[in-house]
Amino acid sequence: MDSSVLLRRIQRKRKELERLARRFDSRNLTSGVVYRKSCELDRLIVEYMRTNRQLELDFPDFLPGR
C-alpha cells in the first residue's frame, strides 16, 4: 500500500481513537472497543514503518491532554 494512503489512514484512525477515548465513560462503550481500535492503529503504524523502513514515527500534531 502507498505510504501516503497509510499515513492518511493512520491519521483518521488516531482521530477515531481519540473520540472513543473521550467518550469512554459512556454507558454503551466498553474498554474492549477502545482496545480493538488501538490495535488497528498499531497495525497501520507498523505497516507504515515497514514500508518506509523507519525505526520511529513522530506525530507532532498530537498533544497529550487534548
Order of alpha helices (4+ residues) and beta strands (2+ residues): alpha-alpha
